[in-house]
Each structure stands twice: as C-alpha cells, then as structure tokens.
Amino acid sequence: MGTWCVPCIRELDTIADVYEDMQEEINFELIAISVDDSRSTRRVKPAVMGKGWEYTVLLDPNNDVRRHLGNPNVPLTLIIKNGVIVYRHSSFTPGAEDELFDKFKELAG
C-alpha cells in the first residue's frame, strides 16, 4: 500500500468492511506493507488510525519487499501459507475481495 495509492486505500477499506467477520469464519491475519518512501512514511500512521484499520501495517521505505517480490506495481495482494506464496493478485477492482476470501476459504478447508 501507499498513502498516495488510491486503489490500495480502496482495497484496504473494502477488506476492512468484512475483516472481523472473515476472521471469525477463517483464521487468518492481514498485514499491509506500506511502500511510502522516507519522505512520506510519517503519513502512514495517521492514515491507518484515521481509517480505523484493524490490521498490522509495516513500513518498507526502501521498497526491499516489493523489489524482492519482483512486482513494482501496487496494490499487490499475497496469501502466504506455511511460508509459501499460494496466491498472488496485482491491482484492485471492486469485487476482488470476494476472490480473495474465496481463496482463503479454499485454503482453510
């Protein structure tokens, strides 16, 4: 995510709407990684608090994680199970969260 990335914010807002219910249904944790650079990382905490997001948000001001994953585009959504990436989706369109949660259910079952 980036505080400047409108699709990222829309995706995290959409997930936030159903996050608590989904956590009750399936045991998972969402971790967002901010790719804001050192000039804008100070905006991340106020943005997260202002949105009331219940998930962990980590900072990657040097884009090390993004570079390691080989994807310069955000948002990038990953499901990691037992240390292995089992789902990868780039970009956000309304309804993409349904696909994400369907994949969670499939992996949990």
N, C-alpha and C positions, 0 to 999 in steps of 0.2 A: 504494500500500500504506500501511497504518498499523500500527504495532506493536500497536494496540488492535483491529485488524480481523481477526477470526478467519477469514472467507472469504479475505482477502488472504494470510494466512500459509499457509492450506491450499493455495491456488493456487500460491504460490511454492515450497512444499515439494514439491508434486506435479510441477511443472516441473523442479525440481532433480533429481528421481529419474532423469530421462531427458535432461537438458540436454546432458551431454557426448556421449552417443550421437547426439543430434539435431544437434549442432554438426558432428560428423564427417560426417553424412549430408547436411546442408544448411548452407550458410554463412549464419549469422545471429548477431545479438548481442541478448541480452535486457538491457534496462535497466529497473530498477524505480525508481519515483519515490515517495518517502515523503511523505505528506501530514500527518505528525505536526507539530503546531504547535510554537512555540518552547519551550513548557514540556516537551515530550516528545521533542524531537529527540535529546537526549542518550541516549535508549534505543535509537536506531536502530542505531548501530554495534555495540553489544554483541549485539543481537538477530541481526543479519546474521552476525556472527562465530560466534555460538553455533549458528546453523543451518548454517553452512558453505556458504552460498550462494556460487556462483562468479560471480555476475553483478554488474554495477555497480549501486549504489543511490545515487540522487541525492536531495537534500532539497528540498522545496518547502513550507517552513513557513508561507508566506503563501497557499498554495493558488492561486498565479498560474496554473500549468499547468492545474490542474483547472478553474478558472474559465474560462480561455481555451478549453478543450475543450467547455464547456457541459454538463458532467456532474458533478453534485455527489456521485454515488454511487461507491464503491469496493467491490471492485476493478474497474478499467477496464483492459481489455487492448486494445492497438492494435498493428497491424503497419504500419510505415511503410516504404515502398519509394520510393526516389528522391525523398524529401521529401514524399510524398503519403500520407495515411492511406488504406490499401487494405482494412483490416479493423478492425472495432470490435465489442467484446463487453463487456457490463457484467455483473457478478456472477460467481459461481463455483459450479459444481456438479461433482461427480465425473464425469469423462469429458470435461469441456470442453477439457481439454488435448489430447485426440485431435483435436477440431475445429480447434484452433489449429495443431497440427502438420500436419494435412492441408492447411490453408490455406497454411502455409509451403512445403510440397512443391509445391503447385499454382503458387505464385508463383515458386518457384525453377526450375521446369521449363520 
